[in-house]
Amino acid sequence: MKILQNKCNFDNYRKLEILENPVLQEFISKYVSLCNPKSVFIRTDSSEDKQYIRNKALELGEERPLNLAGHTIHFDGFLDQARDKKATKYLLAQNQDLGRHLNSIDRKEGLEEITAYLKDIMTGKEMIVGIFCLGPLDSEFSIPAVQITDSYYVAHSEIILYRTGYEFFRKEKPDRFFKFVHSAGELKNCVSRNVDKRRIYIDLAENTVYTVNTQYAGNTVGLKKLALRLAINKAEKEGWLAEHMFIMGINGPDKRKIYFAGAFPSGCGKTSTAMISEETIVGDDIAYLRERKGELFAVNVESGIFGIIQNVNAKDDPLIWQAITKPEEVIFTNSLVTEENRLRWLGDERPLPEKGVSFCGEWFPEKKDEKGKVIPYAHKNARYTVRLKSLANCDSELDNPKGVKIEGIIYGGRDSDTWLPVCESFDWVHGVVSVGASLESEVTFATLDKEGERKFNPFSNLDFLSVPIGKYIDMYLNFGKRLSSPARIFAVNYFLKDEAGNFLTDKKAKHVWIKWMTLRICNKTKVISTPLGLIPKYEDLKMLFKEVLGQDYPRESYIQQFSLRIDNALAKIERIEKIYKDIEKIPSLFFETLDEQKKRLKRAKNESGPVISPEAFLKQE
């Protein structure tokens, strides 16, 4: 407390003293001593503290005001525009091993390196301490968390994205909580200068995440994907699931609302699915799932959205468009600011101005980077940060401490040639193995990988796993055994193409696929059984396209979209088997389930050829 007294004014020192939490005080004082800030600001749940952070972000130029009240823009550095997977590593003791798919570094070596980076890194700056609760307050899902940062942009983002936890800490006095330490490092023109020294290190032993020399929210807002890594490790020990999933409510038959959870890699339609018009959203990114009396319940860890803004427009995304184009608290990143102080982003379908300011500085048409490549006027991974309650379709159960009952789980990714537009698994095990654990997706701009490359991404969670993959699959299989009413598992694919490279489904067709899922959950329709799983009958989809979208649905489209491409499906299994055979301690049930699917596909090919119409399976029935 003496250390804190030297850096805190009376009010901020008193805020900590009131909490009567020695563990929290020790954590903060440790990094006050190491980072050596000019001062320390403790953020409580008060509106005054939130406004202080907003004002400082503007005062120091970390954000700039836009023409609409409450709207601000933040620019990350030109080379700091996505999650850096290579620089994200687990700190592991010599006897620990998470497998070759997860980056790691010797714990002692990593701590020495990150400590050296953090030494005096906040000299001349203010340290901001945010106190939060992941998940609804006063819930079995609740996890307390504390973030230390020197970025007002990061602190402001957390005001929008997370539930405040100061009073929660005051009441519960937790001695265990997730800890996050961040510094943007040396700044030049308000962006991190030393991105070559960007580090994101996760210490599972202490439930602590360190990030330095970066501002991009995916690397710095600790309570997001960084906390997900800590939560997965915690969930494995306690018998629940922490997932990279949205939660949404669908209006089903007989006025019954059905809740779905869904996992999609970034840039694959996850948020747009959760934001389907006339339905409701509980969350778009991270969910905690628990079993209660044999049923599956989930909560949204967050209270806001950090969403990709590319292609958000009034026609295709009316609910998001409405939320981010009205006077409301919204932080935008890496889009173009016009001379009129208005915003433009890629795919917004508005006229492009002749010049402006963007993530590359002053922008004009045909501006090129150092390699001679034309720089777009906004970044592909530009984002918006907005409260869920700003959305007209925010579900009333968002803050329900009991969560919502999940009756369907959806997995989707970018797959141009194999997966069907929608397919239901035979059962929980089949869904976990052949869909969730076998998920592949063509890479998008949200990470620093090569775009278009097909990446193995089990459960859309590989980037965030903190347990070995074999143990993670086992978690899922064992979790299902405790469910007397397992959620149905579905696969979707919005990116299937024909041989000419044209997409076979419209953007809005996803609403039809999900409405069909509700019919299945309510036992209102029958299906066609195929080697891959259960698919819709043409008559049901024809009815749904008319009811949901007011469109005709030609039988030719159905046959083209739902024909099984057997060779591609077999090639996928071969890729997945090859990957998993090189990973230790994969459950034998996993390979048995894949082998059964392979045999079904080969029998079908022998009987009907390499491309099989869905109606051929209907005739077999």
LUMMI-970317 format. One record per residue (C-alpha): residue number from 1; residue in one letter; x, y, z. Coordinates in steps of 0.5 Angstrom, whole numbers, plus 500, padded with zeros to 3 digits. Example, Ala and Ser with C-alpha at 12.3 -4.5 7.8 and 13.67 -1.06 7.14 Angstrom:
residues 2
(1 A (525 491 516))
(2 S (527 498 514))
END
This chain:
residues 621
(1 M (500 500 500))
(2 K (506 505 501))
(3 I (508 504 494))
(4 L (501 505 492))
(5 Q (500 511 496))
(6 N (506 514 492))
(7 K (503 514 486))
(8 C (496 515 487))
(9 N (492 521 489))
(10 F (488 521 495))
(11 D (481 519 492))
(12 N (485 513 488))
(13 Y (488 510 494))
(14 R (482 510 498))
(15 K (478 506 492))
(16 L (483 501 493))
(17 E (483 501 500))
(18 I (475 500 501))
(19 L (476 494 497))
(20 E (480 491 503))
(21 N (483 486 498))
(22 P (491 484 499))
(23 V (491 480 493))
(24 L (489 485 489))
(25 Q (493 491 492))
(26 E (499 486 492))
(27 F (498 485 484))
(28 I (497 492 483))
(29 S (503 495 487))
(30 K (508 489 484))
(31 Y (507 492 477))
(32 V (507 500 479))
(33 S (514 498 482))
(34 L (516 495 475))
(35 C (513 499 470))
(36 N (514 506 474))
(37 P (508 510 472))
(38 K (507 517 473))
(39 S (501 516 477))
(40 V (495 511 478))
(41 F (488 511 476))
(42 I (483 506 479))
(43 R (477 505 475))
(44 T (470 504 479))
(45 D (463 503 476))
(46 S (462 510 477))
(47 S (460 514 471))
(48 E (465 520 473))
(49 D (471 515 472))
(50 K (468 512 465))
(51 Q (468 520 463))
(52 Y (475 521 465))
(53 I (478 515 461))
(54 R (474 518 455))
(55 N (476 525 456))
(56 K (483 523 457))
(57 A (483 518 450))
(58 L (481 524 446))
(59 E (486 529 450))
(60 L (492 525 448))
(61 G (490 523 441))
(62 E (489 516 442))
(63 E (482 517 439))
(64 R (479 523 435))
(65 P (472 525 435))
(66 L (467 524 429))
(67 N (461 528 427))
(68 L (456 524 431))
(69 A (456 525 438))
(70 G (459 519 442))
(71 H (463 517 436))
(72 T (471 517 436))
(73 I (476 514 431))
(74 H (482 510 433))
(75 F (488 508 429))
(76 D (493 502 430))
(77 G (499 502 427))
(78 F (500 500 420))
(79 L (503 494 422))
(80 D (499 493 428))
(81 Q (492 491 425))
(82 A (491 484 427))
(83 R (492 478 432))
(84 D (499 476 432))
(85 K (499 469 433))
(86 K (507 468 432))
(87 A (508 473 438))
(88 T (503 470 442))
(89 K (506 464 447))
(90 Y (504 460 453))
(91 L (509 460 459))
(92 L (510 453 461))
(93 A (515 450 466))
(94 Q (519 444 463))
(95 N (515 439 465))
(96 Q (509 442 461))
(97 D (507 441 454))
(98 L (501 443 450))
(99 G (503 440 444))
(100 R (506 443 437))
(101 H (500 446 435))
(102 L (500 451 441))
(103 N (506 456 441))
(104 S (510 456 448))
(105 I (516 459 451))
(106 D (520 456 457))
(107 R (516 460 463))
(108 K (523 463 466))
(109 E (525 465 460))
(110 G (519 468 458))
(111 L (518 472 465))
(112 E (525 475 464))
(113 E (524 477 457))
(114 I (517 480 459))
(115 T (519 483 465))
(116 A (525 487 462))
(117 Y (520 490 457))
(118 L (516 492 462))
(119 K (521 495 466))
(120 D (520 503 467))
(121 I (515 502 460))
(122 M (510 507 463))
(123 T (515 512 465))
(124 G (511 519 464))
(125 K (505 515 463))
(126 E (499 514 468))
(127 M (497 507 469))
(128 I (490 505 469))
(129 V (487 499 473))
(130 G (480 497 471))
(131 I (476 492 475))
(132 F (471 487 471))
(133 C (467 481 472))
(134 L (467 476 466))
(135 G (459 474 465))
(136 P (453 476 469))
(137 L (454 478 476))
(138 D (452 474 482))
(139 S (452 468 477))
(140 E (456 461 477))
(141 F (459 463 471))
(142 S (462 470 474))
(143 I (469 470 473))
(144 P (473 477 476))
(145 A (478 480 472))
(146 V (483 486 473))
(147 Q (486 489 467))
(148 I (492 494 468))
(149 T (494 498 462))
(150 D (497 505 460))
(151 S (492 506 454))
(152 Y (486 510 455))
(153 Y (483 507 448))
(154 V (484 500 451))
(155 A (481 502 458))
(156 H (475 506 454))
(157 S (474 499 449))
(158 E (473 496 456))
(159 I (468 500 458))
(160 I (463 498 452))
(161 L (465 491 452))
(162 Y (465 489 459))
(163 R (461 489 466))
(164 T (464 493 471))
(165 G (466 489 477))
(166 Y (468 494 482))
(167 E (462 493 487))
(168 F (463 486 485))
(169 F (470 486 488))
(170 R (468 490 494))
(171 K (462 485 496))
(172 E (466 478 494))
(173 K (473 480 496))
(174 P (476 475 491))
(175 D (483 472 492))
(176 R (483 469 485))
(177 F (482 473 479))
(178 F (484 473 472))
(179 K (490 478 471))
(180 F (492 482 465))
(181 V (498 487 464))
(182 H (499 491 458))
(183 S (503 497 455))
(184 A (503 500 448))
(185 G (510 502 449))
(186 E (513 507 446))
(187 L (509 511 442))
(188 K (510 515 436))
(189 N (504 519 433))
(190 C (500 516 438))
(191 V (501 509 436))
(192 S (506 503 438))
(193 R (513 504 435))
(194 N (516 498 437))
(195 V (512 493 434))
(196 D (518 488 432))
(197 K (518 487 440))
(198 R (510 486 440))
(199 R (509 480 445))
(200 I (503 477 448))
(201 Y (505 472 453))
(202 I (500 467 457))
(203 D (502 465 464))
(204 L (497 459 466))
(205 A (500 458 473))
(206 E (498 465 475))
(207 N (492 466 471))
(208 T (496 472 468))
(209 V (497 475 461))
(210 Y (502 480 459))
(211 T (502 484 453))
(212 V (507 490 450))
(213 N (508 494 444))
(214 T (502 493 441))
(215 Q (495 497 441))
(216 Y (490 493 437))
(217 A (485 490 441))
(218 G (485 483 440))
(219 N (492 483 443))
(220 T (491 488 448))
(221 V (484 488 451))
(222 G (485 482 456))
(223 L (478 480 457))
(224 K (477 478 450))
(225 K (481 472 447))
(226 L (486 473 452))
(227 A (482 471 458))
(228 L (478 466 453))
(229 R (485 462 454))
(230 L (485 463 461))
(231 A (478 461 462))
(232 I (479 454 457))
(233 N (484 452 462))
(234 K (480 453 468))
(235 A (474 450 465))
(236 E (478 444 463))
(237 K (479 443 471))
(238 E (472 444 473))
(239 G (468 441 468))
(240 W (465 446 463))
(241 L (466 449 456))
(242 A (469 456 455))
(243 E (468 457 447))
(244 H (469 462 441))
(245 M (461 462 440))
(246 F (456 467 439))
(247 I (449 466 442))
(248 M (442 468 439))
(249 G (435 467 440))
(250 I (431 464 434))
(251 N (423 465 434))
(252 G (421 458 432))
(253 P (414 454 431))
(254 D (409 455 436))
(255 K (412 462 439))
(256 R (417 458 442))
(257 K (424 462 442))
(258 I (430 457 441))
(259 Y (437 459 443))
(260 F (443 457 439))
(261 A (451 458 440))
(262 G (455 458 434))
(263 A (463 458 433))
(264 F (466 461 426))
(265 P (473 463 425))
(266 S (474 471 424))
(267 G (471 474 418))
(268 C (466 467 416))
(269 G (460 470 418))
(270 K (459 469 425))
(271 T (457 476 427))
(272 S (452 477 421))
(273 T (449 470 423))
(274 A (448 473 430))
(275 M (445 479 428))
(276 I (440 476 423))
(277 S (434 481 423))
(278 E (427 479 427))
(279 E (431 475 431))
(280 T (435 476 438))
(281 I (442 477 440))
(282 V (445 475 447))
(283 G (453 475 444))
(284 D (457 475 438))
(285 D (464 472 440))
(286 I (465 468 447))
(287 A (461 464 451))
(288 Y (461 460 457))
(289 L (457 453 457))
(290 R (455 449 463))
(291 E (451 443 464))
(292 R (445 444 469))
(293 K (440 438 471))
(294 G (442 435 464))
(295 E (441 441 460))
(296 L (446 446 457))
(297 F (446 453 459))
(298 A (450 459 456))
(299 V (452 466 458))
(300 N (455 471 454))
(301 V (462 473 457))
(302 E (461 480 454))
(303 S (456 486 454))
(304 G (459 489 447))
(305 I (461 487 440))
(306 F (468 488 437))
(307 G (466 487 430))
(308 I (469 487 423))
(309 I (466 493 420))
(310 Q (468 491 412))
(311 N (462 490 408))
(312 V (457 493 414))
(313 N (452 497 410))
(314 A (444 499 411))
(315 K (442 493 406))
(316 D (445 487 408))
(317 D (446 489 416))
(318 P (441 494 418))
(319 L (441 493 425))
(320 I (448 494 426))
(321 W (448 500 421))
(322 Q (443 503 425))
(323 A (447 502 432))
(324 I (453 505 429))
(325 T (450 511 425))
(326 K (446 514 430))
(327 P (449 518 436))
(328 E (451 513 441))
(329 E (458 511 444))
(330 V (462 507 439))
(331 I (469 507 438))
(332 F (471 506 430))
(333 T (478 503 428))
(334 N (482 504 422))
(335 S (477 507 417))
(336 L (477 513 413))
(337 V (476 520 416))
(338 T (473 525 411))
(339 E (475 532 411))
(340 E (467 533 413))
(341 N (470 529 419))
(342 R (465 523 417))
(343 L (467 516 416))
(344 R (468 511 410))
(345 W (470 503 411))
(346 L (470 498 405))
(347 G (464 495 403))
(348 D (459 501 406))
(349 E (456 502 399))
(350 R (457 510 400))
(351 P (461 514 395))
(352 L (468 515 396))
(353 P (471 521 398))
(354 E (478 524 394))
(355 K (482 524 400))
(356 G (482 523 408))
(357 V (486 520 414))
(358 S (486 513 415))
(359 F (490 508 418))
(360 C (496 510 413))
(361 G (496 517 415))
(362 E (494 522 410))
(363 W (490 518 404))
(364 F (489 519 397))
(365 P (487 514 391))
(366 E (493 510 388))
(367 K (497 512 395))
(368 K (502 506 395))
(369 D (506 503 401))
(370 E (514 502 401))
(371 K (513 496 396))
(372 G (509 499 391))
(373 K (502 496 393))
(374 V (496 501 393))
(375 I (493 502 400))
(376 P (486 501 401))
(377 Y (482 507 404))
(378 A (480 503 410))
(379 H (483 497 413))
(380 K (480 490 412))
(381 N (480 488 419))
(382 A (477 495 421))
(383 R (473 495 427))
(384 Y (467 498 431))
(385 T (466 497 438))
(386 V (459 498 441))
(387 R (454 496 447))
(388 L (450 490 445))
(389 K (444 494 449))
(390 S (445 499 443))
(391 L (442 494 438))
(392 A (435 494 437))
(393 N (435 486 437))
(394 C (439 485 444))
(395 D (436 479 447))
(396 S (432 481 454))
(397 E (436 475 457))
(398 L (443 478 456))
(399 D (444 479 464))
(400 N (441 473 466))
(401 P (445 470 471))
(402 K (442 463 470))
(403 G (444 464 462))
(404 V (440 461 457))
(405 K (438 454 455))
(406 I (442 452 448))
(407 E (438 447 444))
(408 G (443 448 438))
(409 I (450 449 436))
(410 I (452 451 429))
(411 Y (459 450 426))
(412 G (461 454 420))
(413 G (467 456 416))
(414 R (470 458 409))
(415 D (469 452 405))
(416 S (469 453 397))
(417 D (468 446 395))
(418 T (466 441 400))
(419 W (461 443 406))
(420 L (454 443 405))
(421 P (450 450 406))
(422 V (447 446 412))
(423 C (447 439 415))
(424 E (445 436 422))
(425 S (450 431 425))
(426 F (447 424 427))
(427 D (448 425 434))
(428 W (453 429 439))
(429 V (459 425 438))
(430 H (458 425 431))
(431 G (458 433 431))
(432 V (463 434 436))
(433 V (468 429 431))
(434 S (466 430 424))
(435 V (464 438 425))
(436 G (467 441 431))
(437 A (474 438 431))
(438 S (474 437 424))
(439 L (473 445 422))
(440 E (477 448 417))
(441 S (477 455 414))
(442 E (480 459 409))
(443 V (484 464 412))
(444 T (481 471 412))
(445 F (484 478 414))
(446 A (483 478 421))
(447 T (490 474 423))
(448 L (497 475 420))
(449 D (496 468 416))
(450 K (496 468 408))
(451 E (489 470 406))
(452 G (486 464 402))
(453 E (490 458 405))
(454 R (485 453 408))
(455 K (487 452 416))
(456 F (485 447 421))
(457 N (481 450 426))
(458 P (478 445 431))
(459 F (471 448 434))
(460 S (474 455 431))
(461 N (478 455 438))
(462 L (485 453 436))
(463 D (488 460 437))
(464 F (486 460 444))
(465 L (486 453 446))
(466 S (490 452 453))
(467 V (490 445 454))
(468 P (492 440 449))
(469 I (488 438 443))
(470 G (486 431 445))
(471 K (484 433 452))
(472 Y (480 439 449))
(473 I (476 434 445))
(474 D (475 429 451))
(475 M (472 435 454))
(476 Y (467 435 449))
(477 L (466 428 449))
(478 N (465 427 456))
(479 F (461 434 457))
(480 G (456 431 452))
(481 K (455 424 457))
(482 R (453 429 462))
(483 L (447 432 458))
(484 S (441 428 458))
(485 S (438 433 453))
(486 P (444 434 448))
(487 A (444 440 444))
(488 R (443 438 436))
(489 I (450 440 432))
(490 F (449 443 425))
(491 A (454 445 420))
(492 V (453 451 416))
(493 N (457 454 410))
(494 Y (456 460 407))
(495 F (462 460 402))
(496 L (460 454 397))
(497 K (462 455 390))
(498 D (461 452 383))
(499 E (467 450 378))
(500 A (467 457 376))
(501 G (468 460 383))
(502 N (461 463 384))
(503 F (458 463 390))
(504 L (452 458 390))
(505 T (448 461 396))
(506 D (446 469 397))
(507 K (448 472 404))
(508 K (441 472 407))
(509 A (440 465 406))
(510 K (443 464 412))
(511 H (436 466 415))
(512 V (433 460 412))
(513 W (438 455 414))
(514 I (437 457 421))
(515 K (430 457 421))
(516 W (430 450 418))
(517 M (434 448 424))
(518 T (429 450 429))
(519 L (424 446 425))
(520 R (429 440 427))
(521 I (429 442 434))
(522 C (422 442 435))
(523 N (421 436 431))
(524 K (417 439 426))
(525 T (420 436 419))
(526 K (423 430 417))
(527 V (430 430 413))
(528 I (434 426 408))
(529 S (440 422 411))
(530 T (446 422 407))
(531 P (453 420 409))
(532 L (455 426 412))
(533 G (449 427 416))
(534 L (442 429 416))
(535 I (440 435 410))
(536 P (433 438 409))
(537 K (428 436 404))
(538 Y (427 441 398))
(539 E (420 442 400))
(540 D (421 445 407))
(541 L (427 449 404))
(542 K (422 452 398))
(543 M (417 453 404))
(544 L (422 457 408))
(545 F (425 461 402))
(546 K (418 464 401))
(547 E (416 465 408))
(548 V (423 468 411))
(549 L (425 471 405))
(550 G (419 472 400))
(551 Q (423 468 395))
(552 D (422 462 390))
(553 Y (427 457 391))
(554 P (428 453 384))
(555 R (429 445 385))
(556 E (436 446 381))
(557 S (439 451 386))
(558 Y (437 446 391))
(559 I (440 440 387))
(560 Q (447 444 386))
(561 Q (447 446 393))
(562 F (446 440 397))
(563 S (449 435 392))
(564 L (455 431 396))
(565 R (462 432 393))
(566 I (464 425 395))
(567 D (472 426 393))
(568 N (472 433 396))
(569 A (469 430 403))
(570 L (474 424 403))
(571 A (480 428 402))
(572 K (478 433 408))
(573 I (477 426 412))
(574 E (484 424 410))
(575 R (487 431 411))
(576 I (484 431 418))
(577 E (486 424 420))
(578 K (493 426 418))
(579 I (493 432 422))
(580 Y (490 428 428))
(581 K (495 422 428))
(582 D (501 427 429))
(583 I (497 429 435))
(584 E (498 425 442))
(585 K (492 422 446))
(586 I (487 423 441))
(587 P (481 419 444))
(588 S (480 413 440))
(589 L (472 414 439))
(590 F (475 420 434))
(591 F (478 416 429))
(592 E (472 411 430))
(593 T (467 416 428))
(594 L (471 419 422))
(595 D (472 412 420))
(596 E (465 410 420))
(597 Q (464 417 416))
(598 K (469 415 411))
(599 K (466 408 410))
(600 R (459 411 408))
(601 L (462 416 403))
(602 K (466 410 399))
(603 R (459 406 399))
(604 A (456 412 396))
(605 K (461 413 391))
(606 N (461 406 389))
(607 E (453 406 388))
(608 S (452 413 385))
(609 G (459 416 383))
(610 P (463 422 385))
(611 V (458 427 385))
(612 I (451 425 388))
(613 S (444 429 388))
(614 P (441 429 395))
(615 E (435 426 391))
(616 A (438 420 390))
(617 F (439 419 398))
(618 L (431 420 398))
(619 K (430 415 393))
(620 Q (434 410 397))
(621 E (429 411 403))
END
